């Protein structure tokens, strides 16, 4: 997977997770929405499970 500088910018990561997972559109994530977002995001997934 090709990663760009923006992939490591914390503000950009948060915006992407919220955009990707905010089912209700209120720009707030429930715990469940957040966990699903972390599972879908390859950068965060590699941070949480580096050997997977």
CHARMM internal coordinates of N, CA and C (Angstrom, degrees):
IC EDIT
DIST 1 N 1 CA 1.4571
DIST 1 CA 1 C 1.5155
ANGL 1 N 1 CA 1 C 108.30
DIST 1 C 2 N 1.3108
ANGL 1 CA 1 C 2 N 116.38
DIHE 1 N 1 CA 1 C 2 N 128.82
DIST 2 N 2 CA 1.4546
ANGL 1 C 2 N 2 CA 122.24
DIHE 1 CA 1 C 2 N 2 CA 178.43
DIST 2 CA 2 C 1.5186
ANGL 2 N 2 CA 2 C 109.04
DIHE 1 C 2 N 2 CA 2 C -83.18
DIST 2 C 3 N 1.3213
ANGL 2 CA 2 C 3 N 116.69
DIHE 2 N 2 CA 2 C 3 N 126.40
DIST 3 N 3 CA 1.4581
ANGL 2 C 3 N 3 CA 121.30
DIHE 2 CA 2 C 3 N 3 CA -179.64
DIST 3 CA 3 C 1.5146
ANGL 3 N 3 CA 3 C 109.58
DIHE 2 C 3 N 3 CA 3 C -113.11
DIST 3 C 4 N 1.2914
ANGL 3 CA 3 C 4 N 116.29
DIHE 3 N 3 CA 3 C 4 N 143.21
DIST 4 N 4 CA 1.4515
ANGL 3 C 4 N 4 CA 122.47
DIHE 3 CA 3 C 4 N 4 CA 179.09
DIST 4 CA 4 C 1.5203
ANGL 4 N 4 CA 4 C 109.49
DIHE 3 C 4 N 4 CA 4 C -109.71
DIST 4 C 5 N 1.3369
ANGL 4 CA 4 C 5 N 116.08
DIHE 4 N 4 CA 4 C 5 N 166.52
DIST 5 N 5 CA 1.4676
ANGL 4 C 5 N 5 CA 121.30
DIHE 4 CA 4 C 5 N 5 CA -179.06
DIST 5 CA 5 C 1.5273
ANGL 5 N 5 CA 5 C 110.79
DIHE 4 C 5 N 5 CA 5 C -53.38
DIST 5 C 6 N 1.3355
ANGL 5 CA 5 C 6 N 118.16
DIHE 5 N 5 CA 5 C 6 N -42.39
DIST 6 N 6 CA 1.4585
ANGL 5 C 6 N 6 CA 120.75
DIHE 5 CA 5 C 6 N 6 CA -179.80
DIST 6 CA 6 C 1.5198
ANGL 6 N 6 CA 6 C 112.46
DIHE 5 C 6 N 6 CA 6 C -59.21
DIST 6 C 7 N 1.3334
ANGL 6 CA 6 C 7 N 117.68
DIHE 6 N 6 CA 6 C 7 N -24.42
DIST 7 N 7 CA 1.4586
ANGL 6 C 7 N 7 CA 120.52
DIHE 6 CA 6 C 7 N 7 CA 179.21
DIST 7 CA 7 C 1.5246
ANGL 7 N 7 CA 7 C 111.74
DIHE 6 C 7 N 7 CA 7 C -63.73
DIST 7 C 8 N 1.3204
ANGL 7 CA 7 C 8 N 117.86
DIHE 7 N 7 CA 7 C 8 N -21.76
DIST 8 N 8 CA 1.4617
ANGL 7 C 8 N 8 CA 121.83
DIHE 7 CA 7 C 8 N 8 CA -177.63
DIST 8 CA 8 C 1.5252
ANGL 8 N 8 CA 8 C 112.62
DIHE 7 C 8 N 8 CA 8 C -103.88
DIST 8 C 9 N 1.3137
ANGL 8 CA 8 C 9 N 117.95
DIHE 8 N 8 CA 8 C 9 N -4.15
DIST 9 N 9 CA 1.4582
ANGL 8 C 9 N 9 CA 121.65
DIHE 8 CA 8 C 9 N 9 CA 178.51
DIST 9 CA 9 C 1.5317
ANGL 9 N 9 CA 9 C 108.14
DIHE 8 C 9 N 9 CA 9 C -77.52
DIST 9 C 10 N 1.3362
ANGL 9 CA 9 C 10 N 117.99
DIHE 9 N 9 CA 9 C 10 N 118.03
DIST 10 N 10 CA 1.4669
ANGL 9 C 10 N 10 CA 120.39
DIHE 9 CA 9 C 10 N 10 CA -175.56
DIST 10 CA 10 C 1.5277
ANGL 10 N 10 CA 10 C 113.37
DIHE 9 C 10 N 10 CA 10 C -56.16
DIST 10 C 11 N 1.3160
ANGL 10 CA 10 C 11 N 117.17
DIHE 10 N 10 CA 10 C 11 N -42.52
DIST 11 N 11 CA 1.4659
ANGL 10 C 11 N 11 CA 119.72
DIHE 10 CA 10 C 11 N 11 CA -179.21
DIST 11 CA 11 C 1.5272
ANGL 11 N 11 CA 11 C 110.09
DIHE 10 C 11 N 11 CA 11 C -62.96
DIST 11 C 12 N 1.3125
ANGL 11 CA 11 C 12 N 116.22
DIHE 11 N 11 CA 11 C 12 N -42.18
DIST 12 N 12 CA 1.4676
ANGL 11 C 12 N 12 CA 120.42
DIHE 11 CA 11 C 12 N 12 CA 178.55
DIST 12 CA 12 C 1.5277
ANGL 12 N 12 CA 12 C 110.76
DIHE 11 C 12 N 12 CA 12 C -63.88
DIST 12 C 13 N 1.3236
ANGL 12 CA 12 C 13 N 117.42
DIHE 12 N 12 CA 12 C 13 N -41.21
DIST 13 N 13 CA 1.4673
ANGL 12 C 13 N 13 CA 121.36
DIHE 12 CA 12 C 13 N 13 CA -179.88
DIST 13 CA 13 C 1.5288
ANGL 13 N 13 CA 13 C 110.18
DIHE 12 C 13 N 13 CA 13 C -61.16
DIST 13 C 14 N 1.3378
ANGL 13 CA 13 C 14 N 115.90
DIHE 13 N 13 CA 13 C 14 N -45.73
DIST 14 N 14 CA 1.4663
ANGL 13 C 14 N 14 CA 120.18
DIHE 13 CA 13 C 14 N 14 CA -179.25
DIST 14 CA 14 C 1.5243
ANGL 14 N 14 CA 14 C 110.43
DIHE 13 C 14 N 14 CA 14 C -62.34
DIST 14 C 15 N 1.3274
ANGL 14 CA 14 C 15 N 116.81
DIHE 14 N 14 CA 14 C 15 N -45.70
DIST 15 N 15 CA 1.4641
ANGL 14 C 15 N 15 CA 120.58
DIHE 14 CA 14 C 15 N 15 CA 179.35
DIST 15 CA 15 C 1.5247
ANGL 15 N 15 CA 15 C 111.29
DIHE 14 C 15 N 15 CA 15 C -60.22
DIST 15 C 16 N 1.3276
ANGL 15 CA 15 C 16 N 116.89
DIHE 15 N 15 CA 15 C 16 N -40.70
DIST 16 N 16 CA 1.4621
ANGL 15 C 16 N 16 CA 121.09
DIHE 15 CA 15 C 16 N 16 CA 179.64
DIST 16 CA 16 C 1.5265
ANGL 16 N 16 CA 16 C 111.56
DIHE 15 C 16 N 16 CA 16 C -66.20
DIST 16 C 17 N 1.3250
ANGL 16 CA 16 C 17 N 116.60
DIHE 16 N 16 CA 16 C 17 N -43.33
DIST 17 N 17 CA 1.4678
ANGL 16 C 17 N 17 CA 120.01
DIHE 16 CA 16 C 17 N 17 CA 179.87
DIST 17 CA 17 C 1.5225
ANGL 17 N 17 CA 17 C 110.11
DIHE 16 C 17 N 17 CA 17 C -63.52
DIST 17 C 18 N 1.3248
ANGL 17 CA 17 C 18 N 116.41
DIHE 17 N 17 CA 17 C 18 N -45.60
DIST 18 N 18 CA 1.4630
ANGL 17 C 18 N 18 CA 119.56
DIHE 17 CA 17 C 18 N 18 CA 179.83
DIST 18 CA 18 C 1.5224
ANGL 18 N 18 CA 18 C 110.35
DIHE 17 C 18 N 18 CA 18 C -62.64
DIST 18 C 19 N 1.3290
ANGL 18 CA 18 C 19 N 116.69
DIHE 18 N 18 CA 18 C 19 N -45.42
DIST 19 N 19 CA 1.4631
ANGL 18 C 19 N 19 CA 120.69
DIHE 18 CA 18 C 19 N 19 CA -179.73
DIST 19 CA 19 C 1.5297
ANGL 19 N 19 CA 19 C 110.80
DIHE 18 C 19 N 19 CA 19 C -60.80
DIST 19 C 20 N 1.3113
ANGL 19 CA 19 C 20 N 116.16
DIHE 19 N 19 CA 19 C 20 N -41.23
DIST 20 N 20 CA 1.4560
ANGL 19 C 20 N 20 CA 121.52
DIHE 19 CA 19 C 20 N 20 CA -175.59
DIST 20 CA 20 C 1.5349
ANGL 20 N 20 CA 20 C 112.26
DIHE 19 C 20 N 20 CA 20 C -74.26
DIST 20 C 21 N 1.3190
ANGL 20 CA 20 C 21 N 117.63
DIHE 20 N 20 CA 20 C 21 N -31.47
DIST 21 N 21 CA 1.4665
ANGL 20 C 21 N 21 CA 119.93
DIHE 20 CA 20 C 21 N 21 CA -168.26
DIST 21 CA 21 C 1.5173
ANGL 21 N 21 CA 21 C 115.67
DIHE 20 C 21 N 21 CA 21 C -116.05
DIST 21 C 22 N 1.3030
ANGL 21 CA 21 C 22 N 117.94
DIHE 21 N 21 CA 21 C 22 N -8.74
DIST 22 N 22 CA 1.4591
ANGL 21 C 22 N 22 CA 120.48
DIHE 21 CA 21 C 22 N 22 CA -175.83
DIST 22 CA 22 C 1.5231
ANGL 22 N 22 CA 22 C 110.13
DIHE 21 C 22 N 22 CA 22 C -74.75
DIST 22 C 23 N 1.3073
ANGL 22 CA 22 C 23 N 116.05
DIHE 22 N 22 CA 22 C 23 N 88.88
DIST 23 N 23 CA 1.4617
ANGL 22 C 23 N 23 CA 122.11
DIHE 22 CA 22 C 23 N 23 CA -176.17
DIST 23 CA 23 C 1.5243
ANGL 23 N 23 CA 23 C 111.19
DIHE 22 C 23 N 23 CA 23 C -64.14
DIST 23 C 24 N 1.3193
ANGL 23 CA 23 C 24 N 117.30
DIHE 23 N 23 CA 23 C 24 N -39.06
DIST 24 N 24 CA 1.4608
ANGL 23 C 24 N 24 CA 121.05
DIHE 23 CA 23 C 24 N 24 CA -175.67
DIST 24 CA 24 C 1.5248
ANGL 24 N 24 CA 24 C 113.21
DIHE 23 C 24 N 24 CA 24 C -81.93
DIST 24 C 25 N 1.3245
ANGL 24 CA 24 C 25 N 117.60
DIHE 24 N 24 CA 24 C 25 N -17.57
DIST 25 N 25 CA 1.4597
ANGL 24 C 25 N 25 CA 120.84
DIHE 24 CA 24 C 25 N 25 CA 179.91
DIST 25 CA 25 C 1.5178
ANGL 25 N 25 CA 25 C 114.28
DIHE 24 C 25 N 25 CA 25 C 78.61
DIST 25 C 26 N 1.3346
ANGL 25 CA 25 C 26 N 117.53
DIHE 25 N 25 CA 25 C 26 N 15.91
DIST 26 N 26 CA 1.4625
ANGL 25 C 26 N 26 CA 120.65
DIHE 25 CA 25 C 26 N 26 CA -178.42
DIST 26 CA 26 C 1.5300
ANGL 26 N 26 CA 26 C 113.44
DIHE 25 C 26 N 26 CA 26 C -93.95
DIST 26 C 27 N 1.3302
ANGL 26 CA 26 C 27 N 117.05
DIHE 26 N 26 CA 26 C 27 N 6.87
DIST 27 N 27 CA 1.4670
ANGL 26 C 27 N 27 CA 124.10
DIHE 26 CA 26 C 27 N 27 CA -179.64
DIST 27 CA 27 C 1.5252
ANGL 27 N 27 CA 27 C 112.91
DIHE 26 C 27 N 27 CA 27 C 61.54
DIST 27 C 28 N 1.3259
ANGL 27 CA 27 C 28 N 115.47
DIHE 27 N 27 CA 27 C 28 N 25.00
DIST 28 N 28 CA 1.4572
ANGL 27 C 28 N 28 CA 122.57
DIHE 27 CA 27 C 28 N 28 CA 173.90
DIST 28 CA 28 C 1.5200
ANGL 28 N 28 CA 28 C 106.83
DIHE 27 C 28 N 28 CA 28 C -131.75
DIST 28 C 29 N 1.3220
ANGL 28 CA 28 C 29 N 115.83
DIHE 28 N 28 CA 28 C 29 N 143.86
DIST 29 N 29 CA 1.4572
ANGL 28 C 29 N 29 CA 119.66
DIHE 28 CA 28 C 29 N 29 CA -179.39
DIST 29 CA 29 C 1.5174
ANGL 29 N 29 CA 29 C 110.82
DIHE 28 C 29 N 29 CA 29 C -110.67
DIST 29 C 30 N 1.3060
ANGL 29 CA 29 C 30 N 114.69
DIHE 29 N 29 CA 29 C 30 N 137.10
DIST 30 N 30 CA 1.4547
ANGL 29 C 30 N 30 CA 118.90
DIHE 29 CA 29 C 30 N 30 CA 169.33
DIST 30 CA 30 C 1.5274
ANGL 30 N 30 CA 30 C 106.83
DIHE 29 C 30 N 30 CA 30 C -76.76
DIST 30 C 31 N 1.2930
ANGL 30 CA 30 C 31 N 116.38
DIHE 30 N 30 CA 30 C 31 N 168.59
DIST 31 N 31 CA 1.4673
ANGL 30 C 31 N 31 CA 120.07
DIHE 30 CA 30 C 31 N 31 CA 177.31
DIST 31 CA 31 C 1.5301
ANGL 31 N 31 CA 31 C 110.18
DIHE 30 C 31 N 31 CA 31 C -58.44
DIST 31 C 32 N 1.3251
ANGL 31 CA 31 C 32 N 115.99
DIHE 31 N 31 CA 31 C 32 N -42.53
DIST 32 N 32 CA 1.4612
ANGL 31 C 32 N 32 CA 120.69
DIHE 31 CA 31 C 32 N 32 CA -179.35
DIST 32 CA 32 C 1.5300
ANGL 32 N 32 CA 32 C 110.72
DIHE 31 C 32 N 32 CA 32 C -63.28
DIST 32 C 33 N 1.3299
ANGL 32 CA 32 C 33 N 117.77
DIHE 32 N 32 CA 32 C 33 N -45.17
DIST 33 N 33 CA 1.4620
ANGL 32 C 33 N 33 CA 121.27
DIHE 32 CA 32 C 33 N 33 CA 178.58
DIST 33 CA 33 C 1.5280
ANGL 33 N 33 CA 33 C 110.54
DIHE 32 C 33 N 33 CA 33 C -60.82
DIST 33 C 34 N 1.3333
ANGL 33 CA 33 C 34 N 116.52
DIHE 33 N 33 CA 33 C 34 N -41.67
DIST 34 N 34 CA 1.4600
ANGL 33 C 34 N 34 CA 120.85
DIHE 33 CA 33 C 34 N 34 CA 179.93
DIST 34 CA 34 C 1.5274
ANGL 34 N 34 CA 34 C 111.40
DIHE 33 C 34 N 34 CA 34 C -63.04
DIST 34 C 35 N 1.3221
ANGL 34 CA 34 C 35 N 116.55
DIHE 34 N 34 CA 34 C 35 N -46.32
DIST 35 N 35 CA 1.4624
ANGL 34 C 35 N 35 CA 120.37
DIHE 34 CA 34 C 35 N 35 CA -179.28
DIST 35 CA 35 C 1.5265
ANGL 35 N 35 CA 35 C 111.50
DIHE 34 C 35 N 35 CA 35 C -63.22
DIST 35 C 36 N 1.3130
ANGL 35 CA 35 C 36 N 116.98
DIHE 35 N 35 CA 35 C 36 N -40.80
DIST 36 N 36 CA 1.4643
ANGL 35 C 36 N 36 CA 120.53
DIHE 35 CA 35 C 36 N 36 CA 177.09
DIST 36 CA 36 C 1.5225
ANGL 36 N 36 CA 36 C 109.70
DIHE 35 C 36 N 36 CA 36 C -63.31
DIST 36 C 37 N 1.3300
ANGL 36 CA 36 C 37 N 116.89
DIHE 36 N 36 CA 36 C 37 N -41.17
DIST 37 N 37 CA 1.4625
ANGL 36 C 37 N 37 CA 120.83
DIHE 36 CA 36 C 37 N 37 CA 178.40
DIST 37 CA 37 C 1.5139
ANGL 37 N 37 CA 37 C 112.41
DIHE 36 C 37 N 37 CA 37 C -62.24
DIST 37 C 38 N 1.3143
ANGL 37 CA 37 C 38 N 117.13
DIHE 37 N 37 CA 37 C 38 N -40.88
DIST 38 N 38 CA 1.4662
ANGL 37 C 38 N 38 CA 120.97
DIHE 37 CA 37 C 38 N 38 CA 178.19
DIST 38 CA 38 C 1.5205
ANGL 38 N 38 CA 38 C 110.94
DIHE 37 C 38 N 38 CA 38 C -64.24
DIST 38 C 39 N 1.3096
ANGL 38 CA 38 C 39 N 117.23
DIHE 38 N 38 CA 38 C 39 N -37.20
DIST 39 N 39 CA 1.4620
ANGL 38 C 39 N 39 CA 120.77
DIHE 38 CA 38 C 39 N 39 CA 178.96
DIST 39 CA 39 C 1.5235
ANGL 39 N 39 CA 39 C 111.51
DIHE 38 C 39 N 39 CA 39 C -69.09
DIST 39 C 40 N 1.3192
ANGL 39 CA 39 C 40 N 117.63
DIHE 39 N 39 CA 39 C 40 N -32.30
DIST 40 N 40 CA 1.4662
ANGL 39 C 40 N 40 CA 121.95
DIHE 39 CA 39 C 40 N 40 CA -178.26
DIST 40 CA 40 C 1.5229
ANGL 40 N 40 CA 40 C 112.83
DIHE 39 C 40 N 40 CA 40 C -81.90
DIST 40 C 41 N 1.3248
ANGL 40 CA 40 C 41 N 117.29
DIHE 40 N 40 CA 40 C 41 N -23.54
DIST 41 N 41 CA 1.4620
ANGL 40 C 41 N 41 CA 121.25
DIHE 40 CA 40 C 41 N 41 CA -174.25
DIST 41 CA 41 C 1.5266
ANGL 41 N 41 CA 41 C 110.25
DIHE 40 C 41 N 41 CA 41 C -88.20
DIST 41 C 42 N 1.3429
ANGL 41 CA 41 C 42 N 118.15
DIHE 41 N 41 CA 41 C 42 N 117.37
DIST 42 N 42 CA 1.4693
ANGL 41 C 42 N 42 CA 120.12
DIHE 41 CA 41 C 42 N 42 CA -175.97
DIST 42 CA 42 C 1.5230
ANGL 42 N 42 CA 42 C 113.96
DIHE 41 C 42 N 42 CA 42 C -64.55
DIST 42 C 43 N 1.3166
ANGL 42 CA 42 C 43 N 118.64
DIHE 42 N 42 CA 42 C 43 N -33.59
DIST 43 N 43 CA 1.4689
ANGL 42 C 43 N 43 CA 121.21
DIHE 42 CA 42 C 43 N 43 CA -179.67
DIST 43 CA 43 C 1.5231
ANGL 43 N 43 CA 43 C 110.08
DIHE 42 C 43 N 43 CA 43 C -68.74
DIST 43 C 44 N 1.3040
ANGL 43 CA 43 C 44 N 117.39
DIHE 43 N 43 CA 43 C 44 N -48.40
DIST 44 N 44 CA 1.4691
ANGL 43 C 44 N 44 CA 120.86
DIHE 43 CA 43 C 44 N 44 CA 179.75
DIST 44 CA 44 C 1.5251
ANGL 44 N 44 CA 44 C 110.28
DIHE 43 C 44 N 44 CA 44 C -66.33
DIST 44 C 45 N 1.3206
ANGL 44 CA 44 C 45 N 116.74
DIHE 44 N 44 CA 44 C 45 N -40.22
DIST 45 N 45 CA 1.4671
ANGL 44 C 45 N 45 CA 120.13
DIHE 44 CA 44 C 45 N 45 CA 178.96
DIST 45 CA 45 C 1.5243
ANGL 45 N 45 CA 45 C 110.54
DIHE 44 C 45 N 45 CA 45 C -58.94
DIST 45 C 46 N 1.3364
ANGL 45 CA 45 C 46 N 117.42
DIHE 45 N 45 CA 45 C 46 N -41.77
DIST 46 N 46 CA 1.4684
ANGL 45 C 46 N 46 CA 120.47
DIHE 45 CA 45 C 46 N 46 CA 178.69
DIST 46 CA 46 C 1.5220
ANGL 46 N 46 CA 46 C 111.72
DIHE 45 C 46 N 46 CA 46 C -68.44
DIST 46 C 47 N 1.3250
ANGL 46 CA 46 C 47 N 117.40
DIHE 46 N 46 CA 46 C 47 N -31.88
DIST 47 N 47 CA 1.4654
ANGL 46 C 47 N 47 CA 119.90
DIHE 46 CA 46 C 47 N 47 CA 176.75
DIST 47 CA 47 C 1.5267
ANGL 47 N 47 CA 47 C 110.96
DIHE 46 C 47 N 47 CA 47 C -68.27
DIST 47 C 48 N 1.3241
ANGL 47 CA 47 C 48 N 116.58
DIHE 47 N 47 CA 47 C 48 N -39.29
DIST 48 N 48 CA 1.4611
ANGL 47 C 48 N 48 CA 121.03
DIHE 47 CA 47 C 48 N 48 CA -177.38
DIST 48 CA 48 C 1.5232
ANGL 48 N 48 CA 48 C 112.87
DIHE 47 C 48 N 48 CA 48 C -79.08
DIST 48 C 49 N 1.3350
ANGL 48 CA 48 C 49 N 116.75
DIHE 48 N 48 CA 48 C 49 N -33.96
DIST 49 N 49 CA 1.4635
ANGL 48 C 49 N 49 CA 122.04
DIHE 48 CA 48 C 49 N 49 CA -178.61
DIST 49 CA 49 C 1.5271
ANGL 49 N 49 CA 49 C 107.69
DIHE 48 C 49 N 49 CA 49 C -135.16
DIST 49 C 50 N 1.3415
ANGL 49 CA 49 C 50 N 117.42
DIHE 49 N 49 CA 49 C 50 N 77.76
DIST 50 N 50 CA 1.4684
ANGL 49 C 50 N 50 CA 120.72
DIHE 49 CA 49 C 50 N 50 CA -172.11
DIST 50 CA 50 C 1.5249
ANGL 50 N 50 CA 50 C 115.21
DIHE 49 C 50 N 50 CA 50 C -63.94
DIST 50 C 51 N 1.3182
ANGL 50 CA 50 C 51 N 119.16
DIHE 50 N 50 CA 50 C 51 N -26.58
DIST 51 N 51 CA 1.4655
ANGL 50 C 51 N 51 CA 120.91
DIHE 50 CA 50 C 51 N 51 CA -176.49
DIST 51 CA 51 C 1.5226
ANGL 51 N 51 CA 51 C 113.24
DIHE 50 C 51 N 51 CA 51 C -95.15
DIST 51 C 52 N 1.3172
ANGL 51 CA 51 C 52 N 117.15
DIHE 51 N 51 CA 51 C 52 N 2.08
DIST 52 N 52 CA 1.4767
ANGL 51 C 52 N 52 CA 119.95
DIHE 51 CA 51 C 52 N 52 CA -177.29
DIST 52 CA 52 C 1.5062
ANGL 52 N 52 CA 52 C 111.52
DIHE 51 C 52 N 52 CA 52 C -83.18
END
COOR INIT
IC SEED 1 N 1 CA 1 C
IC BUILD
